[in-house]
Amino acid sequence: MRRFYAGILKLEAVLAGAFLLLMVILIFSGGVARMLHYPLNWTIDLSTCFFAWACFLCADIAWRKDALMSIDVVSGRLPPRAAQAVAYCNYVLILGFLVYLIYSGIELSWVSRARSFQGIPGVSYSWVTMSLPVGGLLLAITTLIKLRDRLRADGLLRPAAAGEG
């Protein structure tokens, strides 16, 4: 299972980088084409799709590496037990939001399956809206791993045995 998850993480990083790079290339080429009086309107539409996917993939990578913005003005001044309780409440709130995001994203993807993406026949708008549940699921997995690690560090969960995740 660890190897599978490690493969998912590598794929996530490659896709996030590729989407960001493609987004920049498409926007730049669309601008150059417009300057040459040959506008390519589809470049902005496609880069918007890549942006939606890149946002969620990059958010998961940043969350996993503790690179998201954090303000600890209140929790930094609390006693250790209270700070610990606030941290657990944060994880529960984050998970609750992500479960809602996954559910709503699946519903939105289902509803928008018949809608064409920016009028392109044969390309469903669900390709864009699926970034919500997929990104939410990746973020939820990362949050659960962070919660498990925090519980183990605080001694509230037994340490992993050999071969366990």
C-alpha positions in Angstrom: 0.0 0.0 0.0 2.9 2.3 0.7 4.4 1.8 -2.7 1.0 2.5 -4.3 0.6 5.7 -2.3 4.2 6.7 -3.1 3.4 6.2 -6.8 0.3 8.4 -6.4 2.4 11.1 -4.8 4.9 11.0 -7.6 2.1 11.1 -10.2 0.5 14.0 -8.4 3.8 16.0 -8.4 4.4 15.3 -12.1 0.8 16.3 -13.1 0.9 19.4 -11.0 4.1 20.6 -12.6 2.9 19.6 -16.1 -0.4 21.5 -15.6 1.3 24.6 -14.4 3.8 24.5 -17.2 1.1 23.9 -19.8 -1.0 26.7 -18.4 1.9 29.1 -18.8 2.7 27.9 -22.3 -0.9 28.2 -23.4 -1.5 31.6 -22.0 1.8 32.9 -23.5 1.1 31.3 -26.9 -2.4 32.7 -26.9 -1.0 36.2 -26.2 1.5 35.9 -29.0 -1.1 34.6 -31.4 -3.4 37.5 -30.5 -0.5 40.0 -31.1 -0.1 38.4 -34.5 -3.8 39.0 -35.2 -4.5 35.2 -35.1 -6.3 34.8 -31.7 -6.5 31.3 -30.2 -9.4 31.7 -27.8 -9.3 28.1 -26.7 -5.9 28.5 -25.0 -7.5 30.5 -22.1 -10.2 27.9 -21.7 -7.8 25.0 -21.6 -5.4 26.8 -19.3 -8.4 27.4 -16.9 -9.0 23.6 -16.8 -5.3 23.0 -16.1 -5.4 25.7 -13.4 -8.3 24.1 -11.6 -6.5 20.8 -11.5 -3.1 22.3 -10.6 -4.7 24.3 -7.7 -5.9 21.1 -5.9 -2.8 19.1 -6.7 -0.4 21.8 -5.5 -2.6 22.4 -2.4 -2.2 18.7 -1.4 1.6 18.8 -2.0 1.9 22.0 0.1 -0.4 20.6 2.9 1.7 17.4 3.0 4.9 19.3 3.3 3.5 21.8 5.9 4.1 24.6 3.4 0.6 26.2 3.7 0.2 29.6 5.4 -0.5 29.2 9.0 -1.4 31.7 11.7 -0.7 30.5 15.2 -1.2 33.8 17.2 -3.9 32.2 19.4 -2.8 28.6 19.5 0.9 29.6 20.2 -0.2 31.3 23.4 -2.3 28.5 24.7 -1.2 25.9 27.2 0.0 22.7 25.5 -3.2 20.7 26.2 -5.4 23.5 24.8 -3.2 23.9 21.8 -3.4 20.2 21.2 -7.2 20.3 21.4 -7.3 23.2 18.9 -5.1 21.3 16.5 -7.4 18.3 16.7 -10.5 20.6 16.1 -8.7 22.0 13.1 -8.2 18.6 11.6 -11.8 17.6 12.2 -13.0 20.9 10.6 -10.7 20.4 7.6 -11.9 16.8 7.2 -15.6 17.9 7.4 -15.0 20.6 4.8 -13.2 18.1 2.5 -16.0 15.5 2.8 -18.4 18.2 1.8 -16.2 19.2 -1.1 -15.9 15.6 -2.3 -19.7 15.0 -2.1 -20.5 18.4 -3.8 -17.8 17.9 -6.4 -19.1 14.5 -7.4 -22.7 15.9 -7.5 -21.5 18.9 -9.6 -19.5 16.6 -12.0 -22.5 14.4 -12.4 -24.9 17.3 -13.1 -22.4 18.9 -15.6 -21.6 15.7 -17.5 -23.8 16.6 -20.4 -22.5 20.2 -20.6 -19.7 20.7 -23.2 -16.5 22.4 -22.0 -16.5 25.9 -23.5 -18.6 24.7 -26.5 -16.0 22.0 -27.5 -18.1 19.1 -28.8 -17.3 15.8 -27.2 -15.4 17.3 -24.2 -17.5 17.3 -21.0 -17.3 20.1 -18.4 -16.9 17.2 -15.9 -13.2 17.1 -16.8 -12.9 20.5 -15.0 -15.3 19.8 -12.1 -13.8 16.4 -11.3 -10.8 18.4 -9.9 -13.0 19.2 -6.8 -13.6 15.6 -5.6 -10.3 14.2 -6.7 -8.4 17.1 -5.1 -10.6 16.9 -2.0 -9.9 13.2 -1.7 -6.2 13.7 -2.0 -6.3 16.4 0.7 -8.5 14.3 2.9 -6.0 11.4 2.7 -3.2 13.8 3.6 -5.2 15.2 6.5 -6.0 11.7 7.8 -2.3 10.8 7.7 -1.4 14.1 9.5 -4.1 13.4 12.1 -2.8 9.8 12.6 0.8 11.0 12.9 -0.3 13.7 15.5 -2.2 11.1 17.5 0.9 8.9 17.5 3.2 11.7 18.5 0.9 12.7 21.4 0.7 9.1 22.6 -3.0 8.7 21.9 -2.5 6.1 19.2 -0.1 3.1 19.4 3.0 3.4 17.2 3.0 1.6 13.9 4.2 -2.0 14.0 6.7 -3.2 11.4 5.1 -3.3 8.0 2.2 -1.0 8.9 1.5 2.4 7.3 
